[in-house]
Amino acid sequence: MSELEKFLSPGELWKARKRLKPYIYRTPLPFSKGLSWITGCELYLNVECWQLCGCFKVRGAINMV
């Protein structure tokens, strides 16, 4: 498999989004003042553990089924 074949096309990404929509909650991206100060850049957290199922692996699992 070539390096380019490892990436999804925009069309494949939209299909995956459509498959996931009924099962996935759009989690907030809270700003982390402390981590932003430590890193020297604005840092937001993707809190996937707030998914309705309580886990962050659900996107990959649903797309593989």
MOPE-V377306 format. One record per helix or strand of 3 or more residues. SS is the DSSP state (A for helix, B for strand). FROM is the first residue (numbers start at 1). LEN is the number of residues. If there is no record, write none. Layout:
BEGIN
ss=SS from=FROM len=LEN
ss=SS from=FROM len=LEN
END
This chain:
BEGIN
ss=A from=4 len=3
ss=A from=10 len=11
ss=B from=29 len=3
ss=A from=33 len=7
ss=B from=44 len=3
ss=A from=48 len=3
ss=A from=58 len=7
END
